[in-house]
């Protein structure tokens, strides 16, 4: 058995991304963002990774103003 510090970077990165994705999709901000855009795109056509990436990009663009 390997410790997390000796695990390959990709495994560690994937685990971090999965945990971050879960936290983001559980947030009220993500739910509100998704509800506001429900008429402009179909979530079935996008993966969860794409939705979270888009949410983060739009949120950061808004904060940049």
The first five atom37 places (N, CA, C, CB, O) and aatype in JSON, in Angstrom:
{
  "aatype": [20, 20, 20, 20, 20, 20, 20, 20, 20, 20, 20, 20, 20, 20, 20, 20, 20, 20, 20, 20, 20, 20, 20, 20, 20, 20, 20, 20, 20, 20, 20, 20, 20, 20, 20, 20, 20, 20, 20, 20, 20, 20, 20, 20, 20, 20, 20, 20, 20, 20, 20, 20, 20, 20, 20, 20, 20, 20, 20, 20, 20, 20, 20, 20, 20],
  "atom_mask": [
    [1, 1, 1, 1, 1],
    [1, 1, 1, 1, 1],
    [1, 1, 1, 1, 1],
    [1, 1, 1, 1, 1],
    [1, 1, 1, 1, 1],
    [1, 1, 1, 1, 1],
    [1, 1, 1, 1, 1],
    [1, 1, 1, 1, 1],
    [1, 1, 1, 1, 1],
    [1, 1, 1, 1, 1],
    [1, 1, 1, 1, 1],
    [1, 1, 1, 1, 1],
    [1, 1, 1, 1, 1],
    [1, 1, 1, 1, 1],
    [1, 1, 1, 1, 1],
    [1, 1, 1, 1, 1],
    [1, 1, 1, 1, 1],
    [1, 1, 1, 1, 1],
    [1, 1, 1, 1, 1],
    [1, 1, 1, 1, 1],
    [1, 1, 1, 1, 1],
    [1, 1, 1, 1, 1],
    [1, 1, 1, 1, 1],
    [1, 1, 1, 1, 1],
    [1, 1, 1, 1, 1],
    [1, 1, 1, 1, 1],
    [1, 1, 1, 1, 1],
    [1, 1, 1, 1, 1],
    [1, 1, 1, 1, 1],
    [1, 1, 1, 1, 1],
    [1, 1, 1, 1, 1],
    [1, 1, 1, 1, 1],
    [1, 1, 1, 1, 1],
    [1, 1, 1, 1, 1],
    [1, 1, 1, 1, 1],
    [1, 1, 1, 1, 1],
    [1, 1, 1, 1, 1],
    [1, 1, 1, 1, 1],
    [1, 1, 1, 1, 1],
    [1, 1, 1, 1, 1],
    [1, 1, 1, 1, 1],
    [1, 1, 1, 1, 1],
    [1, 1, 1, 1, 1],
    [1, 1, 1, 1, 1],
    [1, 1, 1, 1, 1],
    [1, 1, 1, 1, 1],
    [1, 1, 1, 1, 1],
    [1, 1, 1, 1, 1],
    [1, 1, 1, 1, 1],
    [1, 1, 1, 1, 1],
    [1, 1, 1, 1, 1],
    [1, 1, 1, 1, 1],
    [1, 1, 1, 1, 1],
    [1, 1, 1, 1, 1],
    [1, 1, 1, 1, 1],
    [1, 1, 1, 1, 1],
    [1, 1, 1, 1, 1],
    [1, 1, 1, 1, 1],
    [1, 1, 1, 1, 1],
    [1, 1, 1, 1, 1],
    [1, 1, 1, 1, 1],
    [1, 1, 1, 1, 1],
    [1, 1, 1, 1, 1],
    [1, 1, 1, 1, 1],
    [1, 1, 1, 1, 1]
  ],
  "atom_positions": [
    [[0.85, -1.18, 0.0], [0.0, 0.0, 0.0], [0.89, 1.24, 0.0], [-0.96, 0.0, 1.22], [1.89, 1.29, 0.71]],
    [[0.52, 2.22, -0.79], [1.32, 3.43, -0.87], [0.65, 4.55, -0.1], [1.54, 3.85, -2.33], [-0.57, 4.57, 0.04]],
    [[1.45, 5.46, 0.38], [0.9, 6.61, 1.08], [0.54, 7.68, 0.05], [1.89, 7.16, 2.14], [1.08, 7.66, -1.06]],
    [[-0.35, 8.6, 0.39], [-0.73, 9.64, -0.57], [0.45, 10.45, -1.08], [-1.74, 10.57, 0.07], [0.45, 10.89, -2.23]],
    [[1.47, 10.65, -0.24], [2.61, 11.45, -0.69], [3.46, 10.73, -1.72], [3.46, 11.83, 0.5], [4.2, 11.37, -2.47]],
    [[3.38, 9.39, -1.76], [4.17, 8.65, -2.74], [3.34, 8.21, -3.94], [4.79, 7.44, -2.09], [3.86, 7.56, -4.85]],
    [[2.07, 8.57, -3.96], [1.2, 8.22, -5.08], [1.58, 9.06, -6.29], [-0.29, 8.43, -4.71], [2.06, 10.19, -6.15]],
    [[1.36, 8.52, -7.48], [1.64, 9.31, -8.69], [0.84, 10.6, -8.69], [1.33, 8.5, -9.95], [-0.28, 10.65, -8.19]],
    [[1.42, 11.64, -9.27], [0.78, 12.95, -9.28], [-0.6, 12.91, -9.93], [1.65, 13.96, -10.01], [-1.52, 13.57, -9.47]],
    [[-0.75, 12.14, -11.0], [-2.04, 12.1, -11.7], [-3.13, 11.53, -10.8], [-1.93, 11.27, -12.97], [-4.26, 12.02, -10.83]],
    [[-2.82, 10.52, -10.01], [-3.81, 9.97, -9.08], [-4.19, 11.02, -8.05], [-3.26, 8.7, -8.38], [-5.37, 11.22, -7.76]],
    [[-3.21, 11.68, -7.5], [-3.45, 12.71, -6.51], [-4.24, 13.87, -7.11], [-2.12, 13.2, -5.93], [-5.18, 14.37, -6.49]],
    [[-3.86, 14.3, -8.31], [-4.58, 15.39, -8.99], [-6.02, 15.0, -9.28], [-3.86, 15.77, -10.29], [-6.93, 15.81, -9.1]],
    [[-6.23, 13.76, -9.73], [-7.59, 13.28, -10.02], [-8.44, 13.26, -8.75], [-7.55, 11.89, -10.65], [-9.61, 13.64, -8.77]],
    [[-7.85, 12.82, -7.67], [-8.57, 12.76, -6.4], [-8.94, 14.16, -5.93], [-7.73, 12.04, -5.33], [-10.06, 14.39, -5.46]],
    [[-8.0, 15.09, -6.04], [-8.28, 16.48, -5.65], [-9.38, 17.05, -6.52], [-7.0, 17.34, -5.76], [-10.31, 17.68, -6.01]],
    [[-9.3, 16.86, -7.85], [-10.32, 17.39, -8.76], [-11.68, 16.78, -8.45], [-9.93, 17.11, -10.23], [-12.68, 17.49, -8.44]],
    [[-11.73, 15.47, -8.21], [-13.01, 14.82, -7.9], [-13.62, 15.38, -6.62], [-12.81, 13.3, -7.77], [-14.82, 15.64, -6.56]],
    [[-12.79, 15.58, -5.59], [-13.3, 16.14, -4.34], [-13.75, 17.58, -4.52], [-12.22, 16.06, -3.25], [-14.77, 17.99, -3.97]],
    [[-12.99, 18.36, -5.28], [-13.37, 19.74, -5.56], [-14.67, 19.81, -6.34], [-12.25, 20.46, -6.32], [-15.55, 20.62, -6.05]],
    [[-14.79, 18.94, -7.34], [-16.01, 18.88, -8.16], [-17.23, 18.57, -7.29], [-15.85, 17.82, -9.26], [-18.28, 19.18, -7.45]],
    [[-17.08, 17.62, -6.39], [-18.19, 17.26, -5.51], [-18.6, 18.42, -4.63], [-17.81, 16.06, -4.64], [-19.79, 18.68, -4.44]],
    [[-17.62, 19.13, -4.09], [-17.91, 20.28, -3.22], [-18.6, 21.39, -4.02], [-16.62, 20.81, -2.57], [-19.55, 22.0, -3.54]],
    [[-18.11, 21.64, -5.22], [-18.69, 22.71, -6.04], [-20.12, 22.37, -6.44], [-17.83, 22.94, -7.31], [-21.01, 23.21, -6.32]],
    [[-20.35, 21.15, -6.9], [-21.7, 20.78, -7.36], [-22.7, 20.7, -6.21], [-21.66, 19.44, -8.08], [-23.91, 20.75, -6.44]],
    [[-22.22, 20.58, -4.98], [-23.11, 20.57, -3.83], [-23.42, 21.98, -3.32], [-22.5, 19.75, -2.7], [-24.3, 22.16, -2.48]],
    [[-22.71, 22.98, -3.84], [-22.86, 24.34, -3.33], [-24.13, 25.02, -3.88], [-21.64, 25.18, -3.69], [-24.59, 24.71, -4.98]],
    [[-24.65, 25.93, -3.09], [-25.84, 26.66, -3.52], [-25.52, 27.57, -4.7], [-26.41, 27.49, -2.36], [-26.38, 27.8, -5.56]],
    [[-24.3, 28.08, -4.76], [-23.91, 28.93, -5.88], [-23.95, 28.19, -7.2], [-22.52, 29.48, -5.65], [-24.41, 28.74, -8.2]],
    [[-23.48, 26.96, -7.21], [-23.51, 26.15, -8.42], [-24.95, 25.84, -8.82], [-22.72, 24.84, -8.23], [-25.3, 25.91, -10.0]],
    [[-25.78, 25.51, -7.83], [-27.19, 25.21, -8.13], [-27.9, 26.43, -8.7], [-27.91, 24.71, -6.86], [-28.69, 26.32, -9.64]],
    [[-27.63, 27.59, -8.14], [-28.24, 28.83, -8.63], [-27.74, 29.13, -10.04], [-27.91, 30.02, -7.68], [-28.54, 29.46, -10.93]],
    [[-26.44, 29.01, -10.26], [-25.84, 29.25, -11.58], [-26.48, 28.32, -12.61], [-24.31, 29.04, -11.54], [-26.83, 28.75, -13.71]],
    [[-26.61, 27.05, -12.25], [-27.18, 26.06, -13.17], [-28.65, 26.37, -13.47], [-27.06, 24.64, -12.58], [-29.1, 26.25, -14.61]],
    [[-29.4, 26.77, -12.45], [-30.82, 27.1, -12.65], [-30.98, 28.32, -13.55], [-31.51, 27.34, -11.3], [-31.89, 28.37, -14.38]],
    [[-30.11, 29.31, -13.38], [-30.19, 30.52, -14.2], [-29.91, 30.23, -15.67], [-29.22, 31.57, -13.68], [-30.39, 30.95, -16.55]],
    [[-29.14, 29.21, -15.94], [-28.74, 28.9, -17.31], [-29.46, 27.67, -17.88], [-27.25, 28.69, -17.36], [-29.1, 27.19, -18.96]],
    [[-30.44, 27.18, -17.2], [-31.1, 25.95, -17.64], [-31.75, 26.09, -19.01], [-32.13, 25.53, -16.64], [-31.92, 25.1, -19.71]],
    [[-32.11, 27.28, -19.38], [-32.74, 27.48, -20.68], [-31.72, 27.7, -21.8], [-33.68, 28.65, -20.62], [-32.08, 27.64, -22.97]],
    [[-30.46, 27.94, -21.45], [-29.47, 28.26, -22.47], [-28.59, 27.08, -22.87], [-28.61, 29.37, -22.0], [-27.9, 27.15, -23.89]],
    [[-28.58, 26.01, -22.1], [-27.84, 24.82, -22.49], [-28.47, 23.59, -21.86], [-26.35, 24.93, -22.09], [-29.2, 23.68, -20.87]],
    [[-28.18, 22.47, -22.44], [-28.71, 21.2, -21.93], [-27.6, 20.47, -21.21], [-29.3, 20.33, -23.09], [-26.58, 20.13, -21.8]],
    [[-27.8, 20.22, -19.92], [-26.75, 19.58, -19.13], [-26.45, 18.18, -19.61], [-27.14, 19.56, -17.67], [-25.35, 17.67, -19.38]],
    [[-27.39, 17.53, -20.25], [-27.16, 16.17, -20.74], [-26.09, 16.16, -21.83], [-28.46, 15.56, -21.27], [-25.45, 15.14, -22.07]],
    [[-25.92, 17.29, -22.5], [-24.93, 17.37, -23.58], [-23.54, 17.69, -23.05], [-25.35, 18.41, -24.59], [-22.57, 17.6, -23.8]],
    [[-23.42, 18.05, -21.8], [-22.14, 18.41, -21.22], [-21.82, 17.48, -20.05], [-22.15, 19.86, -20.76], [-22.7, 17.06, -19.31]],
    [[-20.54, 17.17, -19.91], [-20.13, 16.34, -18.79], [-20.08, 17.2, -17.53], [-18.75, 15.68, -19.06], [-20.08, 18.43, -17.6]],
    [[-20.03, 16.55, -16.4], [-19.93, 17.28, -15.14], [-18.63, 18.08, -15.1], [-19.99, 16.31, -13.95], [-18.62, 19.2, -14.59]],
    [[-17.55, 17.53, -15.63], [-16.29, 18.27, -15.71], [-16.46, 19.56, -16.49], [-15.19, 17.41, -16.35], [-15.96, 20.61, -16.08]],
    [[-17.16, 19.49, -17.61], [-17.37, 20.68, -18.43], [-18.23, 21.71, -17.72], [-18.02, 20.31, -19.76], [-17.96, 22.91, -17.79]],
    [[-19.26, 21.25, -17.03], [-20.14, 22.18, -16.3], [-19.38, 22.88, -15.18], [-21.34, 21.43, -15.72], [-19.49, 24.1, -15.02]],
    [[-18.61, 22.12, -14.41], [-17.86, 22.72, -13.31], [-16.8, 23.67, -13.85], [-17.21, 21.62, -12.43], [-16.6, 24.75, -13.29]],
    [[-16.14, 23.29, -14.91], [-15.13, 24.16, -15.52], [-15.76, 25.46, -16.0], [-14.43, 23.45, -16.68], [-15.2, 26.54, -15.81]],
    [[-16.92, 25.35, -16.63], [-17.61, 26.55, -17.11], [-18.05, 27.43, -15.95], [-18.83, 26.17, -17.97], [-17.91, 28.65, -16.0]],
    [[-18.58, 26.81, -14.9], [-18.99, 27.55, -13.71], [-17.81, 28.31, -13.11], [-19.6, 26.59, -12.66], [-17.91, 29.49, -12.79]],
    [[-16.68, 27.61, -12.95], [-15.49, 28.26, -12.39], [-15.0, 29.39, -13.28], [-14.38, 27.23, -12.19], [-14.64, 30.46, -12.78]],
    [[-14.97, 29.16, -14.58], [-14.5, 30.2, -15.51], [-15.4, 31.44, -15.43], [-14.47, 29.64, -16.95], [-14.91, 32.56, -15.33]],
    [[-16.71, 31.23, -15.48], [-17.64, 32.37, -15.42], [-17.58, 33.09, -14.09], [-19.06, 31.9, -15.68], [-17.67, 34.31, -14.04]],
    [[-17.42, 32.34, -13.02], [-17.32, 32.94, -11.69], [-16.05, 33.78, -11.58], [-17.34, 31.86, -10.6], [-16.08, 34.9, -11.07]],
    [[-14.94, 33.25, -12.07], [-13.69, 34.0, -12.01], [-13.72, 35.22, -12.93], [-12.53, 33.09, -12.39], [-13.16, 36.26, -12.59]],
    [[-14.36, 35.1, -14.09], [-14.5, 36.25, -14.98], [-15.31, 37.35, -14.29], [-15.18, 35.84, -16.31], [-14.98, 38.53, -14.4]],
    [[-16.36, 36.97, -13.59], [-17.18, 37.94, -12.87], [-16.38, 38.61, -11.77], [-18.43, 37.26, -12.28], [-16.47, 39.82, -11.58]],
    [[-15.59, 37.84, -11.05], [-14.78, 38.4, -9.97], [-13.66, 39.3, -10.51], [-14.18, 37.27, -9.12], [-13.2, 40.21, -9.81]],
    [[-13.24, 39.05, -11.72], [-12.15, 39.85, -12.31], [-12.58, 41.27, -12.63], [-11.64, 39.18, -13.58], [-11.74, 42.16, -12.74]],
    [[-13.88, 41.5, -12.77], [-14.37, 42.85, -13.07], [-14.25, 43.66, -11.84], [-15.81, 42.86, -13.58], [-14.6, 44.84, -11.83]]
  ]
}
